[in-house]
Amino acid sequence: MAIRFNFAIDVVERLGRERPGDEALRAIATSGNRESLTFAEVAEGADNVAAGLAAAGVGKGDVVMTMIGARPEWVLATLGTWRLGAVALPGAEQLRAADIALRIDNAKPILLLIAERDRREVEGALRLAQHAPRVLEIDRGLPTGAPIDPSPTITDDAALIVFTSGSGGEPKGVVHTQGYLLGQRLQAEHWYDARPGELAWCTAASGWSLSSRNAFVAPWITGAACLLHDARFDPGERLEIVAAEGINVLCQSPTEYRMIAKHAQLVDWRSPALRHMLSAGEPLNPEIIATFHAATGLDISDGYGQTETGAVAGTPPGSEARPGSMGMPLPGCAVEVLDPAGEAAEQGEMCMDPATIPTFFAGYLNEDPIDRAARWHTGDRVRRDSDGHLWFEGRIDDVIVSAGYRIGPFEVESALVSHPAVAEAAAVAAPDDERGSIVKAVVVLRDGHRGNDRLARDLQDHAKQVTAPYKHPRAIEFRDELPKTSSGKIKRAALRAEAAGAAQR
């Protein structure tokens, strides 16, 4: 049943009244300048921006798109949008003109707030798009005005549009409601675990699902402060900031953890305030978790969620992480593992009951609402162990069938990453006349190593020792980098298509 709720009012304004002088947001600009805002200042800023947006013609239900980066202006623009009962559409600055145009034409925002540095791409997008929103550059300031009465909203009202990564096709707009924001309390308490007085940093770029729920929503729900850093990822700098700012909770993508392990010096790194590390977006290899544990004494708690579902599984705070596992279903979330016949199984597709997921989406943009009474099929193949922990094996389409064996790509990738020469790896099926398919691995090496036939044989032998021999990659290709979506997910479908095309030539 829908209830009255608005995140900007019921969370932010409440904190502004109850803890007005406590730090809410700390921001580090591209220049290195630091800024700190209290909960009272954030609440007042959101009220003023809401008035400015209303004066610019934004009303309840209208879409406001942002391309601002990890800056306080992004947070205030989002809060002001929600306070009006309007819908926020965050856009990552990694998007190019065609990506932006797709979002503009699908979501039809009434207003586009951008940073000056993104103007060229936005102008290119507007030449491609059919819809023409009003565009405001925010480097001279967000639109503001005298505070006005907020628009009452209920949990069924649309609040957020997040586009899928596009790893399996054209990105689709996922519509979330105010109830999605309220529902973040579940993962905020049972996975993210930022506490009052602590500083949490979710490093995901604005525009992606992880950032939308964990950059500031989850920390503020549990009373913690959040950090924003408006700069490109640099492994060494990342460690310096965590230590210097006293980060207590760090949430990064698997790619970022892997790149830090590859390029940064973890051996002598110390960050006494760091209490909790998290990873989400795709599975994190156990070997990387072990590397960070050796340096910090802390586990990395993996979690699972889709853009459509929000977080539904994770390693509970205070429990020992099982490297390679994405934890257990969050309390109350009905998660099943089903075989192709729809029967419960130890291995199979991960499915769930939408009625038990407080962050389940309302539907895809410009499509009919989702039937929340129907079982949701994730398309992910997982294994559930005897204790209820879930282990990701790959997208159903990514599973490799070779000589009758079903091989999850993540197992192969983890085996390869455990070799000291390997930074990243992706395993895909490549056509083979005898076996139907073989495992092909595309490998990125650590600094100081060169790919050659001898190393390829060494990696094959290593994989045979670490995992079942039939899973070892019979073909290995070395590359400088893996193809990824703008949100950092490996494009296995693209690698698979390349392998199939090469076999036909």
ChimeraX attribute file (.defattr): number of C-alpha atoms within 10 A of each C-alpha:
attribute: neighborCount
match mode: 1-to-1
recipient: residues
	/A:1	5
	/A:2	11
	/A:3	11
	/A:4	13
	/A:5	19
	/A:6	27
	/A:7	23
	/A:8	24
	/A:9	21
	/A:10	14
	/A:11	19
	/A:12	24
	/A:13	21
	/A:14	16
	/A:15	22
	/A:16	20
	/A:17	12
	/A:18	12
	/A:19	15
	/A:20	17
	/A:21	14
	/A:22	19
	/A:23	21
	/A:24	29
	/A:25	25
	/A:26	22
	/A:27	19
	/A:28	19
	/A:29	16
	/A:30	13
	/A:31	8
	/A:32	11
	/A:33	8
	/A:34	12
	/A:35	14
	/A:36	15
	/A:37	18
	/A:38	19
	/A:39	25
	/A:40	22
	/A:41	19
	/A:42	25
	/A:43	25
	/A:44	17
	/A:45	24
	/A:46	28
	/A:47	28
	/A:48	22
	/A:49	27
	/A:50	33
	/A:51	25
	/A:52	21
	/A:53	22
	/A:54	20
	/A:55	13
	/A:56	15
	/A:57	12
	/A:58	22
	/A:59	19
	/A:60	20
	/A:61	16
	/A:62	21
	/A:63	26
	/A:64	29
	/A:65	29
	/A:66	28
	/A:67	27
	/A:68	28
	/A:69	24
	/A:70	26
	/A:71	22
	/A:72	24
	/A:73	22
	/A:74	21
	/A:75	23
	/A:76	22
	/A:77	30
	/A:78	26
	/A:79	26
	/A:80	28
	/A:81	32
	/A:82	28
	/A:83	28
	/A:84	28
	/A:85	27
	/A:86	27
	/A:87	29
	/A:88	27
	/A:89	28
	/A:90	28
	/A:91	25
	/A:92	21
	/A:93	21
	/A:94	18
	/A:95	17
	/A:96	16
	/A:97	19
	/A:98	17
	/A:99	18
	/A:100	24
	/A:101	25
	/A:102	20
	/A:103	23
	/A:104	25
	/A:105	17
	/A:106	15
	/A:107	21
	/A:108	20
	/A:109	23
	/A:110	19
	/A:111	21
	/A:112	23
	/A:113	24
	/A:114	24
	/A:115	20
	/A:116	15
	/A:117	13
	/A:118	18
	/A:119	15
	/A:120	12
	/A:121	18
	/A:122	24
	/A:123	15
	/A:124	15
	/A:125	22
	/A:126	20
	/A:127	13
	/A:128	16
	/A:129	20
	/A:130	14
	/A:131	17
	/A:132	17
	/A:133	19
	/A:134	12
	/A:135	18
	/A:136	19
	/A:137	18
	/A:138	18
	/A:139	13
	/A:140	9
	/A:141	10
	/A:142	20
	/A:143	19
	/A:144	20
	/A:145	16
	/A:146	10
	/A:147	15
	/A:148	14
	/A:149	10
	/A:150	18
	/A:151	14
	/A:152	14
	/A:153	24
	/A:154	16
	/A:155	21
	/A:156	17
	/A:157	23
	/A:158	25
	/A:159	30
	/A:160	26
	/A:161	30
	/A:162	26
	/A:163	23
	/A:164	20
	/A:165	21
	/A:166	14
	/A:167	18
	/A:168	14
	/A:169	9
	/A:170	12
	/A:171	15
	/A:172	19
	/A:173	24
	/A:174	20
	/A:175	26
	/A:176	29
	/A:177	24
	/A:178	25
	/A:179	25
	/A:180	26
	/A:181	24
	/A:182	20
	/A:183	21
	/A:184	22
	/A:185	21
	/A:186	22
	/A:187	24
	/A:188	21
	/A:189	18
	/A:190	17
	/A:191	24
	/A:192	31
	/A:193	26
	/A:194	27
	/A:195	19
	/A:196	14
	/A:197	14
	/A:198	22
	/A:199	25
	/A:200	33
	/A:201	25
	/A:202	26
	/A:203	22
	/A:204	24
	/A:205	25
	/A:206	26
	/A:207	27
	/A:208	21
	/A:209	27
	/A:210	26
	/A:211	21
	/A:212	25
	/A:213	21
	/A:214	22
	/A:215	25
	/A:216	21
	/A:217	24
	/A:218	29
	/A:219	31
	/A:220	25
	/A:221	25
	/A:222	20
	/A:223	23
	/A:224	24
	/A:225	28
	/A:226	26
	/A:227	26
	/A:228	25
	/A:229	23
	/A:230	19
	/A:231	15
	/A:232	10
	/A:233	13
	/A:234	14
	/A:235	18
	/A:236	14
	/A:237	13
	/A:238	16
	/A:239	17
	/A:240	15
	/A:241	14
	/A:242	20
	/A:243	17
	/A:244	10
	/A:245	13
	/A:246	17
	/A:247	22
	/A:248	23
	/A:249	24
	/A:250	21
	/A:251	25
	/A:252	19
	/A:253	22
	/A:254	22
	/A:255	21
	/A:256	19
	/A:257	21
	/A:258	22
	/A:259	18
	/A:260	22
	/A:261	19
	/A:262	20
	/A:263	14
	/A:264	16
	/A:265	13
	/A:266	17
	/A:267	11
	/A:268	7
	/A:269	13
	/A:270	14
	/A:271	17
	/A:272	12
	/A:273	16
	/A:274	19
	/A:275	18
	/A:276	21
	/A:277	21
	/A:278	22
	/A:279	26
	/A:280	22
	/A:281	22
	/A:282	21
	/A:283	23
	/A:284	26
	/A:285	23
	/A:286	17
	/A:287	20
	/A:288	24
	/A:289	25
	/A:290	17
	/A:291	17
	/A:292	20
	/A:293	13
	/A:294	13
	/A:295	14
	/A:296	18
	/A:297	10
	/A:298	17
	/A:299	21
	/A:300	25
	/A:301	29
	/A:302	30
	/A:303	28
	/A:304	24
	/A:305	19
	/A:306	16
	/A:307	24
	/A:308	22
	/A:309	22
	/A:310	24
	/A:311	29
	/A:312	27
	/A:313	23
	/A:314	27
	/A:315	26
	/A:316	22
	/A:317	14
	/A:318	11
	/A:319	10
	/A:320	13
	/A:321	19
	/A:322	18
	/A:323	20
	/A:324	22
	/A:325	26
	/A:326	26
	/A:327	27
	/A:328	22
	/A:329	22
	/A:330	22
	/A:331	14
	/A:332	11
	/A:333	19
	/A:334	15
	/A:335	21
	/A:336	23
	/A:337	22
	/A:338	20
	/A:339	15
	/A:340	9
	/A:341	8
	/A:342	12
	/A:343	10
	/A:344	13
	/A:345	15
	/A:346	16
	/A:347	18
	/A:348	23
	/A:349	26
	/A:350	22
	/A:351	20
	/A:352	21
	/A:353	17
	/A:354	21
	/A:355	15
	/A:356	15
	/A:357	23
	/A:358	22
	/A:359	28
	/A:360	26
	/A:361	24
	/A:362	22
	/A:363	18
	/A:364	18
	/A:365	17
	/A:366	12
	/A:367	8
	/A:368	9
	/A:369	12
	/A:370	14
	/A:371	12
	/A:372	16
	/A:373	9
	/A:374	11
	/A:375	14
	/A:376	19
	/A:377	14
	/A:378	16
	/A:379	15
	/A:380	18
	/A:381	23
	/A:382	25
	/A:383	20
	/A:384	20
	/A:385	12
	/A:386	8
	/A:387	7
	/A:388	12
	/A:389	17
	/A:390	28
	/A:391	21
	/A:392	25
	/A:393	24
	/A:394	21
	/A:395	18
	/A:396	16
	/A:397	12
	/A:398	21
	/A:399	20
	/A:400	24
	/A:401	17
	/A:402	20
	/A:403	13
	/A:404	10
	/A:405	13
	/A:406	12
	/A:407	24
	/A:408	23
	/A:409	25
	/A:410	25
	/A:411	21
	/A:412	26
	/A:413	23
	/A:414	24
	/A:415	25
	/A:416	30
	/A:417	25
	/A:418	20
	/A:419	16
	/A:420	13
	/A:421	20
	/A:422	19
	/A:423	23
	/A:424	24
	/A:425	25
	/A:426	24
	/A:427	30
	/A:428	29
	/A:429	27
	/A:430	26
	/A:431	20
	/A:432	14
	/A:433	8
	/A:434	9
	/A:435	13
	/A:436	14
	/A:437	19
	/A:438	25
	/A:439	24
	/A:440	24
	/A:441	26
	/A:442	21
	/A:443	26
	/A:444	22
	/A:445	21
	/A:446	18
	/A:447	11
	/A:448	6
	/A:449	12
	/A:450	12
	/A:451	15
	/A:452	12
	/A:453	11
	/A:454	8
	/A:455	14
	/A:456	19
	/A:457	15
	/A:458	13
	/A:459	24
	/A:460	20
	/A:461	14
	/A:462	17
	/A:463	25
	/A:464	18
	/A:465	12
	/A:466	17
	/A:467	15
	/A:468	13
	/A:469	13
	/A:470	16
	/A:471	23
	/A:472	27
	/A:473	25
	/A:474	14
	/A:475	16
	/A:476	22
	/A:477	15
	/A:478	16
	/A:479	14
	/A:480	11
	/A:481	13
	/A:482	19
	/A:483	16
	/A:484	14
	/A:485	14
	/A:486	18
	/A:487	23
	/A:488	18
	/A:489	18
	/A:490	18
	/A:491	16
	/A:492	23
	/A:493	17
	/A:494	15
	/A:495	21
	/A:496	18
	/A:497	14
	/A:498	13
	/A:499	16
	/A:500	16
	/A:501	12
	/A:502	11
	/A:503	12
	/A:504	7
	/A:505	5
